[in-house]
Amino acid sequence: MILKKPYAFLIKNFRLIHLILTILIGYLLFRTYNLYSFFSRYVDNVHATLSDANPSNYITIFMFLVSVIIITFSLAMYLLMKKKDKPKNLYIILSIYYIALFIGFISYFVLFKSMDSAQLTLRNAMIIRDVTMIILLPQAVLLVLSLIRAVGFDIKKFNFSKDLKDLDLSEGDNEEFEFVLGVDSYKYFRFIRRHLREFKYYVLENKFMFTMLMSLTAAVLIILTILNFTVYNKTYGKNQKFTANNLSIQVNSSYLTNLSYNGTKIVDDKYFLVANVTFKNTSGSSTVLEMSNYALETKSGKVRPTLTRNNYFIDFGSGYAKEKIENDTTVDYVLVFEIDEKDYAKKYTMIITDEVEYKAGTMNAKYKKIALTPLVYKDLETKDTYKMGDVLPMSGSSIGNSTLKIDSYELKNKFIYQYEACIRATCNEIKDIVSADAAKSKTLLILNGDLSIDSNSTYAKNTKKALTFFDAFVQIQYDDKIGPVTNVTPSSVSDKYILEVDERVAKAEHVNLIITIRNKRYTLTLK
């Protein structure tokens, strides 16, 4: 069986291949110079924003593909030169250099990914800038050498004329044939099987070359897959930091509910997706959150945050109310998305518009995506009943591992207490009094016990909450009636909780505290 020599194509297209190599080398030279320019600007401008450090701006899929093509052509030319005993040092250098550059691009990609949440120090930026310059210079030399081979090198010095003659090329190699389906179709199947066998032998004879090509192809596919899911279409998750609009952002938690903090339904046929988010301002000046840049993707379309429902979610965090975020400060806010009941789902995607580019009359927006798997609080669940002296655990509720223990209680119209007041170095014991509002038929319920709020809960960290635990979550049940409580405990009293309740509580046969935290309801029996 006579097979075509594998280097025939390379010999016939020697200059064309080198012209293509020159163009590809020039492209990577340009992209490497962009990397160098970025780190030079970074060094010159200490306050450089992280939005310019987006990997997709400097490390593209095409750069990896071009590197692989250069490596493939270089290895092919190396095998040809080795076979024909011609000068091959250039192709050895090309192969080694661009394999190293391929790995280098991966390193740059990892570097940019790390810069997604934290800036480089000036010292490290200077080192990377200088290393990039060192990487840049050899490409200029290789570009010139490839260009010489492409347009100015005498191919006769390689003595390829004899090789071309040995190939015995003829017009028959490009001869067309007619493919007809019919009774003689077996001839075509035989033709296919014969060429498949020849291709198999061809592969075996050039096993090294095909192994290299398959390895490089697999490497490209792996890199493309990684880039697709981690850079160009990356979706961030819970507790992952990223940058957008000169802000370092991290989604801490998300919740889906139709209930208020005290267990009442907010709106019929509506749910609320609440995202607790940490924002750090790295812009160099104060900024505000533009709600138009934030959206939740639902079955029915995109939903923007609402600022009018924040007060229903004090146990999830502080609602944003157009406050300024000062430079180099970190704040936590909840973003509330109101969605229709039909858009209820287990998972959502929040998108943040990072930047908008205007080119040739078109507008292109770049987004950051965050996958949300919210905790669901939708069905009111009645928990156990506790009596005085028991520790009432609230684990599993939206306020974390908080506990309440009531040892005893009193019902009075007045509560007298003492506290120490100091003016400069002089301190005096002062008596004061808390009185029930008789005009509103109120009396005082004085609880002796201990309330421990989980310091790690978002409720405890909510600096904007106006309601105390008792105001927000507690009601009083007396006989067959349920009424509100008002916490009137003075700040100087630490061992008691003084609640103003309906005066009919004093005459009731049965008295319970009803504690409702979002979708969990507990009962504490007092009488």
ZAPAMI-892670 format. One line per field, with one value per residue (C-alpha): residue in one letter; chain; x negated, y negated, z negated. Coordinates in pm, whole numbers, plus 32768, in hexadecimal, padded with zeros to 4 digits. Example, Ala and Ser with C-alpha at 12.3 -4.5 7.8 and 13.67 -1.06 7.14 Angstrom:
! ZAPAMI-892670
type <- A,S;
mol <- A,A;
x <- 7B32,7AA9;
y <- 81C2,806A;
z <- 7CF4,7D36;
This chain:
! ZAPAMI-892670
type <- M,I,L,K,K,P,Y,A,F,L,I,K,N,F,R,L,I,H,L,I,L,T,I,L,I,G,Y,L,L,F,R,T,Y,N,L,Y,S,F,F,S,R,Y,V,D,N,V,H,A,T,L,S,D,A,N,P,S,N,Y,I,T,I,F,M,F,L,V,S,V,I,I,I,T,F,S,L,A,M,Y,L,L,M,K,K,K,D,K,P,K,N,L,Y,I,I,L,S,I,Y,Y,I,A,L,F,I,G,F,I,S,Y,F,V,L,F,K,S,M,D,S,A,Q,L,T,L,R,N,A,M,I,I,R,D,V,T,M,I,I,L,L,P,Q,A,V,L,L,V,L,S,L,I,R,A,V,G,F,D,I,K,K,F,N,F,S,K,D,L,K,D,L,D,L,S,E,G,D,N,E,E,F,E,F,V,L,G,V,D,S,Y,K,Y,F,R,F,I,R,R,H,L,R,E,F,K,Y,Y,V,L,E,N,K,F,M,F,T,M,L,M,S,L,T,A,A,V,L,I,I,L,T,I,L,N,F,T,V,Y,N,K,T,Y,G,K,N,Q,K,F,T,A,N,N,L,S,I,Q,V,N,S,S,Y,L,T,N,L,S,Y,N,G,T,K,I,V,D,D,K,Y,F,L,V,A,N,V,T,F,K,N,T,S,G,S,S,T,V,L,E,M,S,N,Y,A,L,E,T,K,S,G,K,V,R,P,T,L,T,R,N,N,Y,F,I,D,F,G,S,G,Y,A,K,E,K,I,E,N,D,T,T,V,D,Y,V,L,V,F,E,I,D,E,K,D,Y,A,K,K,Y,T,M,I,I,T,D,E,V,E,Y,K,A,G,T,M,N,A,K,Y,K,K,I,A,L,T,P,L,V,Y,K,D,L,E,T,K,D,T,Y,K,M,G,D,V,L,P,M,S,G,S,S,I,G,N,S,T,L,K,I,D,S,Y,E,L,K,N,K,F,I,Y,Q,Y,E,A,C,I,R,A,T,C,N,E,I,K,D,I,V,S,A,D,A,A,K,S,K,T,L,L,I,L,N,G,D,L,S,I,D,S,N,S,T,Y,A,K,N,T,K,K,A,L,T,F,F,D,A,F,V,Q,I,Q,Y,D,D,K,I,G,P,V,T,N,V,T,P,S,S,V,S,D,K,Y,I,L,E,V,D,E,R,V,A,K,A,E,H,V,N,L,I,I,T,I,R,N,K,R,Y,T,L,T,L,K;
mol <- A,A,A,A,A,A,A,A,A,A,A,A,A,A,A,A,A,A,A,A,A,A,A,A,A,A,A,A,A,A,A,A,A,A,A,A,A,A,A,A,A,A,A,A,A,A,A,A,A,A,A,A,A,A,A,A,A,A,A,A,A,A,A,A,A,A,A,A,A,A,A,A,A,A,A,A,A,A,A,A,A,A,A,A,A,A,A,A,A,A,A,A,A,A,A,A,A,A,A,A,A,A,A,A,A,A,A,A,A,A,A,A,A,A,A,A,A,A,A,A,A,A,A,A,A,A,A,A,A,A,A,A,A,A,A,A,A,A,A,A,A,A,A,A,A,A,A,A,A,A,A,A,A,A,A,A,A,A,A,A,A,A,A,A,A,A,A,A,A,A,A,A,A,A,A,A,A,A,A,A,A,A,A,A,A,A,A,A,A,A,A,A,A,A,A,A,A,A,A,A,A,A,A,A,A,A,A,A,A,A,A,A,A,A,A,A,A,A,A,A,A,A,A,A,A,A,A,A,A,A,A,A,A,A,A,A,A,A,A,A,A,A,A,A,A,A,A,A,A,A,A,A,A,A,A,A,A,A,A,A,A,A,A,A,A,A,A,A,A,A,A,A,A,A,A,A,A,A,A,A,A,A,A,A,A,A,A,A,A,A,A,A,A,A,A,A,A,A,A,A,A,A,A,A,A,A,A,A,A,A,A,A,A,A,A,A,A,A,A,A,A,A,A,A,A,A,A,A,A,A,A,A,A,A,A,A,A,A,A,A,A,A,A,A,A,A,A,A,A,A,A,A,A,A,A,A,A,A,A,A,A,A,A,A,A,A,A,A,A,A,A,A,A,A,A,A,A,A,A,A,A,A,A,A,A,A,A,A,A,A,A,A,A,A,A,A,A,A,A,A,A,A,A,A,A,A,A,A,A,A,A,A,A,A,A,A,A,A,A,A,A,A,A,A,A,A,A,A,A,A,A,A,A,A,A,A,A,A,A,A,A,A,A,A,A,A,A,A,A,A,A,A,A,A,A,A,A,A,A,A,A,A,A,A,A,A,A,A,A,A,A,A,A,A,A,A,A,A,A,A,A,A,A,A,A,A,A,A,A,A,A,A,A,A,A,A,A,A,A,A,A,A,A,A,A,A,A,A,A,A,A,A,A,A,A,A,A,A,A,A,A,A,A,A,A,A,A;
x <- 8000,7F6F,7FBF,7F89,7E62,7EE1,7DF7,7E6D,7F68,7E68,7D66,7E5D,7EE5,7DA3,7DBB,7F33,7F12,7E09,7EDE,7FFB,7F08,7E94,7FF9,8048,7F06,7F54,80AF,8024,7F18,802D,80F7,7FC1,7F7B,80DE,808B,7F4D,800D,810E,800C,7F4D,808C,80CC,7F75,7FA0,80FD,810B,8283,82C4,841E,8452,8553,8432,83A2,84B4,8409,84E4,843F,82E0,82F0,83CB,8422,8384,8231,822B,829E,8191,8088,80F1,80E9,7F88,7F16,7FB3,7F10,7DC2,7DC5,7E2B,7D10,7C1F,7C7A,7C50,7AFB,7A8B,7AFD,7A4C,791A,7950,7922,7A23,79B5,7AB7,7BD5,7B4D,7B45,7CA0,7D35,7C95,7CDD,7E4E,7E8D,7DFD,7ECE,8007,7FC2,7F75,80CA,8169,80A0,8114,8279,8255,81B7,82D7,83CE,832C,833B,84B2,84C9,8382,828A,811A,8017,7F45,7E0C,7EAD,7F3E,7DE0,7D53,7E65,7E37,7CC2,7CFF,7DFB,7CF9,7C03,7D0C,7D58,7BF8,7BB6,7CF8,7C73,7B3C,7C0B,7CF0,7BC8,7B38,7C89,7CBB,7B67,7BCA,7D18,7CA5,7B2C,7A99,7A25,7ADE,79DE,78DF,79B0,798E,7AFF,7B0D,7AA0,7BA7,7CB9,7C49,7C4A,7DB2,7E1C,7F44,8037,8188,8227,81FB,830A,83E4,8559,8637,87AD,8864,899C,8A85,8B12,8ADF,8961,895D,887C,8761,877D,8781,864D,85AD,85FB,8575,8432,83F6,8442,8337,8241,828E,8253,80FE,80B2,8102,8029,7F06,7F2B,7F8B,7EB8,7F4B,80B3,8073,7FF4,811E,8219,8171,8171,82DB,833E,827E,8330,8485,8439,83BF,84EC,85D4,8526,852B,8696,870C,8612,85DC,86BE,87FC,8796,88AB,8849,88D5,8913,87EE,8725,8692,8696,8687,878A,87B4,867A,870F,8692,87CE,8821,8978,8984,8ADB,8C2C,8D8E,8EDE,9017,917A,917C,9115,901D,9145,91E8,92F9,9328,92A6,936A,944B,93C0,9265,9115,8FDB,8E77,8D93,8C1A,8B2F,8A03,88B8,883B,86DD,869D,854E,8596,84D0,8607,8760,8866,89CD,8A6C,8B22,8C4B,8C6A,8B22,8BB5,8CB6,8D41,8D87,8ED9,8FB6,9077,8F46,8E60,8EC9,8E20,8DF6,8F00,8EAB,900A,9015,8ED5,8F87,901B,8EC3,8E0E,8DA7,8CF5,8C25,8C25,8CF0,8C45,8CDD,8C01,8AEE,8993,8883,8745,85F7,8545,866E,8727,889E,89A8,8AFB,8C20,8CAA,8E1B,8EB5,9031,909D,91E6,9253,9238,90C3,9082,8F4F,8E3C,8D21,8CF3,8BE9,8B9F,8AEF,8A2C,89DC,8868,8825,88C5,87FB,886E,87D7,8843,899D,89D5,89E0,893E,896C,888B,8929,88C4,89A6,89E7,8A96,8B8C,8C1E,8CF1,8D63,8EDE,8FC1,9125,91F9,923B,91C5,9242,912B,9131,91D0,90E8,9124,9073,8F16,8EE7,8DE9,8EA5,8DB6,8DEB,8CF1,8D6C,8E16,8DA0,8CF4,8C0E,8BBC,8C69,8D09,8E08,8E37,8F41,8F29,904B,912F,91F3,9315,9306,9373,9224,90BE,8FBE,8E4D,8D01,8BD2,8A8E,8A67,8911,88BB,8744,86B4,87F3,88E0,8A34,8B3A,8C7B,8DD4,8EBA,9009,90AE,9227,932B,9402,9547,95F8,95C7,9626,94C8,9407,929D,922A,90D8,9012,8EEC,8E07,8D06,8D1B,8BE8,8BE0,8AF1,89E0,899A,8AFF,8B4F,8C54,8B45,8A69,8B81,8B1C,8C59,8D59,8E45,8F03,8E8A,8EBA,8FFD,908A,903B,9087,9157,92D0,9395,94B4,95AC,96CD,9756,96BF,956D,94DA,9395,9285,91B5,9059,902E,8EF9,8E08,8CA8,8C1B,8CE6,8C32,8CCC,8E39,8F14,9035,9151,9288,93BA,9535,95B1,969D,956C,956B,96C2,9693,968F,9592,946E,936F,925D,9275,9121,9136,8FF1,903A,90C7,9084,917D,912E,920E,9193,9294,9295,93DF;
y <- 8000,7EAF,7D89,7C19,7B82,7AB2,798E,794F,7848,7798,7784,7701,75F8,75A1,7428,741D,74DB,73E7,72C0,734D,7388,721F,719D,727C,7220,70B2,70DE,7179,706B,6F65,7019,703E,6ECB,6E86,6F4E,6E84,6D3E,6DA2,6DE7,6CAA,6BE1,6CA0,6C3C,6AD0,6AB7,6B48,6B0D,6BD6,6C6D,6DE2,6DCE,6DA9,6EF0,6FC4,70FC,70ED,6FA0,7031,71AF,7227,737C,731C,72E8,7454,74C9,73FE,7487,75EB,75A3,7513,7640,772E,7685,7672,77E4,783C,776D,7802,7964,78FE,7862,798A,7A7A,79B1,7963,77EB,76D0,7704,762D,751E,7616,76AF,7551,74FF,763D,7619,74A4,74B8,75E6,7515,73E8,74C2,751C,73AD,7342,7436,7393,7238,72B6,7337,71EB,711E,7207,71C4,704E,7077,704F,6FA9,6EB3,6F00,6E58,6D58,6E2D,6F62,6E93,6E11,6F73,6FF1,6EC3,6F0D,7082,702C,6F54,7076,7156,7051,701F,7181,716E,7044,710C,723D,715B,70D8,7235,72BD,7192,71CD,7335,72C0,71B3,719B,72F4,73B9,7503,759F,75A5,76B7,7781,77D7,77EE,795A,79A6,790D,79E0,7B1C,7ADA,7B25,7A35,7A32,799C,7AE9,7AA0,7997,7A5B,7A48,7B7D,7BAE,7C41,7CFD,7DBD,7EFA,806D,8045,7F9B,80B0,8016,7ED8,7F91,804E,7F03,7E77,7FAA,7FA1,7E33,7E6F,7F7F,7E98,7D85,7E7A,7ED7,7D68,7D1E,7E3D,7DC8,7C68,7CCC,7BC0,7AA8,7B17,7B48,79E5,795F,7A1F,79B0,7845,785E,78F2,77E0,76D4,776C,7780,7617,75A0,7654,75C3,7463,7484,74E1,741F,72DB,728A,7327,734E,7366,730E,73BC,7378,72D2,72A2,7146,708F,6F27,6E57,6CDF,6C9F,6D68,6EAB,6F7B,70BC,715E,71ED,7291,7289,72CE,7309,72BB,7236,71EB,70BD,70D8,7111,7225,7159,7179,7042,7047,714F,7206,7170,71F0,7132,7195,70ED,70EA,7086,6FE6,6F53,6E23,6D8F,6C44,6C45,6B23,6A15,6946,6972,6A23,6A9A,6BDA,6BB1,6C9B,6CA1,6D65,6E83,6F7E,70D5,71C3,7270,733E,7204,7128,7044,6FA8,6E76,6E44,6D8B,6C9D,6C89,6DE3,6DD9,6DBA,6F17,6FBA,6F34,7098,70BA,6F7C,6E06,6D8A,6C9E,6B41,6A82,6A42,69DE,6AE2,6A2D,6A87,6BB5,6C0F,6D5A,6D71,6E80,6E48,6F1D,6EFD,6F56,6FDA,6FF7,7115,71B1,72F9,73A2,734F,7418,74F7,75A3,74EC,7391,72C3,715E,708B,6F4B,6E61,6E26,6D3A,6CC9,6C9A,6BC5,6C28,6BC4,6B5D,6C9E,6CD5,6E08,6E4C,6F2B,6FE5,709F,71C7,7256,73A3,7397,74C3,7410,7494,74AC,741F,7443,7525,74C1,75DF,7605,767C,7702,7662,7602,75A5,74B8,752C,75D9,7561,7514,7558,749F,7560,758E,743D,730A,7280,73AA,7450,7351,73C2,733D,73A9,7310,736A,729A,7176,705F,6F84,6E1D,6CC2,6C2F,6CA2,6BE9,6C1B,6B84,6B2C,6A71,6925,6882,671C,66FF,67A1,678D,68B7,68D2,69E0,6973,6A0C,6A07,6A9B,6B43,6B1A,6BC8,6AEB,6AF4,6A23,6B40,6C4E,6CD5,6D88,6DF6,6F5E,6F7E,70B1,7139,720B,7202,71BD,721E,71A9,7266,7168,7213,71EA,70E2,7057,7010,6F6F,6E97,6D3D,6C9F,6D73,6C91,6DA8,6E6D,6FE5,6FC2,6EB1,6F75,70DE,70F8,70E8,7135,722D,7207,72FD,72F6,71A7,7148,6FED,6F33,6EE4,6DA7,6DB6,6C95,6D1D,6C02,6C25,6C28,6D60,6E9E,6FB7,6F83,6F4C,6E59,6E78,6DA5,6E81,6E6E,6E4B,6F74,7058,702E,70CE,71E1,734F,73B2,72DD,733F,7290,72D9,72B7,72B8,7299,7294,73F4,7487,745C,74B0,74A3,744D,748A,738A,73E2;
z <- 8000,8068,7F81,7FBA,7F04,7DDB,7E20,7F86,7F1F,7E41,7F5A,805A,7F6C,7EB8,7EE2,7EAE,7D65,7CEE,7D57,7C84,7B65,7B81,7B69,7A40,798C,79CC,7935,77F4,77E9,77F0,76E0,7604,7630,75B3,747A,744B,747B,7377,7269,72C7,7292,7151,70CB,7137,70A2,6F44,6F3B,7079,7071,707C,7194,728B,720A,72A5,7335,746B,74C5,74D1,74E3,7600,7685,77D1,7729,76BA,780F,78C3,77D6,782A,79A2,7987,78BC,79B9,7AE5,7A30,79D7,7B3A,7BCB,7ACF,7B3B,7CA7,7C6E,7BA2,7CB4,7DC4,7CEE,7D0B,7C08,7AF7,79CD,7A13,79F8,78B9,7820,78A4,7816,76BE,76A4,7700,7626,7509,7578,757D,7411,73CD,744F,735C,7244,72AF,72B3,714C,70E8,717A,70D4,6F80,6FC7,6FE5,6E6C,6E01,6E95,6ECC,6DF6,6EAF,6E82,6F1C,703A,708C,708D,7173,7258,727C,72B4,73C3,7471,7468,7500,7609,7699,7723,77E9,78AC,790D,7970,7A3B,7B08,7B41,7BB1,7C97,7D37,7D81,7E0B,7F00,7F13,7EF3,8024,8012,8101,7FE6,7F4A,808C,808D,820A,8200,80F8,81CC,82F2,821E,81BF,8326,830D,8430,848E,843E,82CE,82ED,83E0,839F,839B,83B1,8289,82F5,8210,82A8,82D0,82CA,8177,80F1,81BF,80F8,7FAE,8022,807F,7F25,7E72,7F3E,7EED,7D81,7D7C,7E2B,7D31,7C14,7CA2,7CD9,7B6D,7AF5,7BC9,7B3C,79DD,7934,7A04,79CC,7858,7840,7904,7831,76EE,775A,77CC,767D,75C8,7691,764B,74D7,74CF,7595,74A7,7376,7406,746D,7310,723A,72F9,741E,7395,722D,712E,6FC9,6E99,6D2D,6C74,6DB5,6DE4,6F30,6FA8,705F,707F,6FAD,6E8F,6DF9,6DD0,6D18,6CF5,6B95,6B98,6C43,6BD1,6C77,6BB2,6BBD,6A47,697D,685D,676E,683B,68E7,6A61,6B10,6C58,6CF0,6E21,6DEF,6D79,6D1E,6D72,6C73,6CAC,6B93,6C3F,6BC8,6C89,6C6E,6D1B,6DD3,6EC0,6E08,6DC2,6D2A,6DFD,6DF7,6E72,6FBC,6FA0,711B,7124,7057,70D0,7082,71A1,7180,7265,72C2,72F9,7235,70E9,704E,6ED5,6E13,6CF7,6C67,6BC7,6AF8,69A8,69CA,69C7,6895,683B,6989,6971,69A7,6ACD,6BC0,6BC9,6CC0,6BC0,6C39,6C11,6BB5,6C4F,6BBA,6ADC,6ACB,6A92,6A97,6B38,6BA6,6D06,6D1B,6E5D,6E6E,6F52,6FBB,6F20,7076,7079,6F3C,6F71,6EB1,6F60,6FF1,709B,7035,713A,7105,7224,7204,7324,7469,75A8,76CC,7818,7975,7901,783C,76C6,7629,74B7,73E7,72C6,718D,713C,6FE3,6FAB,6E8A,6DD5,6CD1,6B82,6B8F,6A7E,6AF7,6A18,68B1,67D5,666E,658B,6426,62F6,61D6,606E,5F83,5F28,607A,6177,62B7,63DA,6522,65F4,6755,6752,6811,66D8,66AE,6563,6485,633D,6244,60DA,5FF4,5E84,5DFC,5E4B,5DA2,5E0D,5D86,5DE9,5D80,5D76,5CA0,5CEA,5C88,5D57,5D2A,5DDE,5DF4,5E4C,5E73,5D39,5C6D,5C6D,5BC7,5B9E,5C47,5C34,5D5B,5DB5,5EDF,5EE2,5FB8,6095,5FD1,60D7,61CD,60D0,60B3,5FA1,5F7D,5FAA,5EFC,5F6B,5EA7,5F7D,6092,6208,62D1,643C,6521,656E,66BC,6736,683B,674A,6647,6750,67D7,6760,67ED,6734,6670,65BF,6497,6485,63BD,649E,65D9,6583,6445,6408,62CE,62C4,61A8,61A4,6307,636C,6401,63DE,641F,6324,630F,627F,6189,60DB,607A,6104,5FA2,5F43,5FAA,5EDE,5F33,6065,6036,612F,6148,6188,6178,6011,6045,6039,5EBC,5E9D,5F9F,5F33,603C,60B3,61BB,627B,63EF,6499,6616,66D8,684D,687E,6723,6605,6499,6365,6206,60F3,5FDA,5F33;
